[in-house]
Amino acid sequence: MPLPASRLLLAAFCGLFALQAGARDYRYSDAHLHYVDFFQESEGMTPLLEAMAAGRIDHVMISGIPVAKKWHEDEPKRPRYYAGDDAGAYWYSATDVFVAEAVRRLPAEQRERFHPFLSGFNPVDKNADAHIRRMLELYPGLWQGLGEVFTRHDDLTALTYGDTPRANNEAMTRVYHLAAEYDLPVLVHSNITSKRERNPLYLEEIEEPLRNHPHVRFIWAHAGTSMEIHRHQERLDFLLSTLERMLGEYPNLYIDLSWSVLRPYLLDADGKPDARWVKLVSSYPARFMLGSDVVGRFDNLGSYMTDFTPFLDALPEDVARKVARDNFLSVLPRKRQAQLRD
């Protein structure tokens, strides 16, 4: 039996919408990229630039890794990752020099695409702000943010020598005051809970600085999650409602949707977008950004970004383009934003 004209029109409209959604051609900003790995090694700028070109990535946040993994004399084989064995890690400030010199050697037209964040400081040392200030003076005009600051970070916290870092300790309070002074956003890794607890055990550690430093733009790495948490808990049922409340209460909170958030939150087991997360991101269209979180190797950079395509396609197109590219640029220092507009 022939379909009514109204249903035919609706079917044609839906088909056209699907075609248009599938045809979206995104440009990206990577809001979370590490130039070096946990051994302070990198493939270098040439592979990074090639990966950016192949992945349609216009801008990247580029940072070091604030710790170095030790190769212990009791280990016959050099580890390949911080969790490769039980040897410790230590705070390593030279990581920022590697980033600074790599960016400074670029041609001017390429340098404009990189946004260095300073990370090589110990977040439990009240001298940290003094070190940051020295680096800002040593490389004037280079640094555009702070982070990724490692506070609560799964097994890495236990492996790193010294006190347990918290996003709300005295040392970090001094860092936040400096960030406000220099108009620098702060990317913080602060797990919302432990591997075992099925409640937001450490939430106050990130919520207190959000509340006490309203003039600082905080980017919450991985929305407080991690792959190690997911290995033990699979999915944090309280995460969505917690983010919804916090985004309403703290206009200085931004969310980094790097790879550990993609699954099991943004996309389900079949790769389909979760409607609840689509609604949340659409409700706060300027507050979410994408990150690859690659560490020193860049061959998969483009695929990490395009993996978000099904979720982006489920968003209104203007929101999707903000999340994919523009929202990261909007949290940079205001002087830098003005230069980008010019």
N, C-alpha and C positions, 0 to 999 in steps of 0.2 A: 504494500500500500504506500502511495507516495507520501512523503513527509510534508507537513504544513509549511507554508512559505516562511513563517516566523522561525520554525526550527531549522530550516535550511539556512536562513540568514544567520542565526546564532552559530550554527556549525561552521559556516564560512568565516565568521568573525573570530571564532576560537582558533580555527586553522591558521588564519592570518596572524593572530597574536602569537601563536606558537612559532610560526615561521620567523616573525620579527624578533622574538625572544632568542631563538636559536642563532639568529644572524648578528647578535650584538658583538661588537669588536672592542674588547676592553683594552685600555692602557692601564698600567699598574704603577703604584709606588710600593716598594717593599719596606715596611715599617720596622723590620726586625731582621737584620743581617749581621753576621759576625765575619769579619775579614779573616780572622785566624781561628784555629781550633784550640783544643785544650792543651796542646803542646806548643802553641804560639806559632804555628806553621800555616802557610797559605799557598794556594795555587797561584795567587798573584792577580794583578789588575787586568791583564790581557784576557784570561779566561772569564773573569767576572764581567768585563765589558761585552764579550761575545755572548755570554749567557743572557745579559740584559737585553741585548739587541734581538736575540732569538725569542725571548719571552715577552717582548713589548713592554719592558719595564723602564719607565722614564726616569724614576728617582729611587734612590735607596737610602735608608738609614744605615750607616756603616759604623760598626764598633768592633772593639777587640773582645777578648774574653778576660775577665778580671782575675781569673785564677789560672795557674799552670799545674798540670798533673805531674806528679813525681814518678820517675821510673826507679823503683826501689831495688836495692842490690839483691834482695831475695827473689826478685822476679827475673827469670831467665829470658823472658820475651817481653819486648817493649809493648805496653798496652796501646790500644788504638782509640780508647775513649775513657772518660773519667771513671766510668763504672766497670772498666775492663778487669780490674783487680782491686785489692784492698789498700793499695798505696794511697797516701794522702794527696791533697792539693794545697797550694799556698797562694796568697794574694800576690799579684804580679803587675806592677804598675807600668812596666815598659810596653805593655800591650798597646797603650795609647800612642806611643812613639811610632810603632809599626804602622798604625792606622794613619796618623798625621803625615808621615813621610810618603806613604803610598798615595794619598790624596794630593799632596802638594806637588808630586812629580807629574801629575796628569796635565794635559793641555787644558787651557782655561775653559774651553767649551764643554769638555767632559767633566771638569771639576764641578761645574754648576749642578750636576745631577747627583752629587754625593753630599750627604748630610751627616757629618761625623758626630757621634755621641761619645763622650768621655766616660770610661768605665773603670779605669785602672786604679781603684782606691779600695781600701779596706772599710766596709760599711760599719764596723764596730769600733773604729778608731776615731776619736774626736779630733784628730789631726787631719781627717779626710778633707774637710772643707778647705784647709790651708793648702793641701796638695792640689786640689782642683783649681784653686785660685792661681797657683803658680803655673799650672798648665794652660789656663786661659791667657795668662800674660805671656807665656813662652810662645804660644801659637795664636796671636791676636786675630780675631775674626773667623777662626776656623771652626770651633766647636759650636754645635747647634742644639745640643741636648746632653743629658746625662743618662748613662745606662748602656746596656742592661745591668742594673744593680742586682746582684745575687743576694737575696735574703733567704727566706725559707725556700729550699730547693732540693727536696727529696734526699737521696743518699749523698748528693754533693755537699750538703750542709754537714753531714756527719764526717765526711772525708776531709773537709777543709780545716786546716790547723787554726786554732783559736776559738774565741767565743762564738756562740750561735748568733748569727746575724738576724736582726728583726727590722722590719720597715719602720718601726716606731721607737727605735732606741735613740739615745741622746746624740750619738754621732750623726745619724741620719737627719735628726732635727736641724742640726747645723748645716747639713747639705741642702735641705729644703729652703732654708733662709737664703742661702747663696743662690739657689736656682731661681728664686723669686727676684733677687737683686739683678741677675743677668738675663731674666726672661727665658730660662731654659726649661723645656719639658723634661720630665723624668720618667724613664722606662724602668719599672720595678718588677722583678720576679719575686712574688710573695705568695706561696701556696696557700690556698684557702683552707686546706685541711691536710692531715697526714695520710699515709697510705692505708691506714686501718680505720680511722674514725669516720663514721658516716654522718658527720655534722660539720659546720663551718668552724672548726677548732681554732684556726689562726686568723679569723676574719678581722678581729679588732686590730691586728697588727698593721693592716693596710687601711682600715677605716679611720683609725685615729689620725694619721697624717692627712688624709683627705679632708677631715673635719677641721683640723688645726691649721692647715695651710691652703686656704681657699684660693690664693693667688698663684699657686703652682699647678701646672697641667700635668696630671699623672696619667701615664699609659700603663695599664695593668697587663703585664705579659701573660699571654695564654688565658686571660680571664681568671687567673688564679688556679688553673689546672695544670696538669703535666701528664706525660705519657706513663710515668711510673705510677702515679695515682690510679690511672685507668687500668693498669695491669692488675691491680689488686681490687679495685672497686667497679671497674667498667664504666659506670656513669654516676655522676653526683646529682641526685634527684633535686637537691635544693639549689643548684647553681642558677637556674633560670630565674626563679623568684627572687633570689638574692641580688642578682644583677639588675633586675627590674626595679627593685627598691632603691638600690644604690645610685643608679643613673638618675632617678627622680630626685634624690636628696643631694647629690654632689655634682654640680655642673662642671667641676674641674676633673671629672673622671672620664677617661677614654679607654677603650678596650681593644687590645691587640688580639685579633683572631688568627693567630698563627696555628700551625698544623695540628697541634694536639687538641684544638677546639673543633676542628673540622668534623672529625668523628670522635666520639659518638653523639655530638650535639647538633651541629648545623645540618649534617646529612645522616639519614638512617642507614641501616645495614644494606638496604637496596640502592643506596646512593641518591635517595630522594630528599629534598629539603624538608626540614621540620617546620611546620607552619607556625609553631609557637616562637621559634627563633626568627623566622621571617617577620613576624609581627613586632618582636622586640626591636630588631635592627631598624625596621621601617619607622618605628615610633621615635627613635633617636638617630636620625639619619646622618648626623655630623659626628657621632661619637664612636664609631667602629672603624677599624682599619685592618689591612691584611699584612701578614709577615711570613717570610719563608723560614726564618730561624736556622738557616744554613750556617755551618761552622767551617770556614776555610776551604770548602770544596763547592763548586758552583755548577756542576754538570746537571743537577736536577732542579736548579733554581726556577726555570720557567714552568716546569710541571707542578711545582709546589703552588705556584700562583694560579695556574689554570685549573687545578683541582677544585678551586672554589667556584668555577663557572656555573654548575647547577644551582648553587645557592644564590649567586649573584643574579642569575636569570629569573629567579623567583621573586626578586625584589622589584619595586618600581624602577624604571630605567635610570632616572636621575639619582635615586638613592644608590643604586648599584655602582654607578660611576664614581660617586663620592667615596664609597667604601673601597673600591678598587684602587683609586688614585689620589683623590683630592683631600680626603680627611687627614691623611698624614701630613700633607703640606700645610694644612691649616693650624697645626699645633706647633710648628716651628717658631723660633723667635720672630717677633713682629718685623724687625728690620730685614730679616731674611725673606719673609713673605713679600715685603715691598719690593725687594730685588727681583724675586721671581715674577712678580707682576710686570715689572719694567722690562 
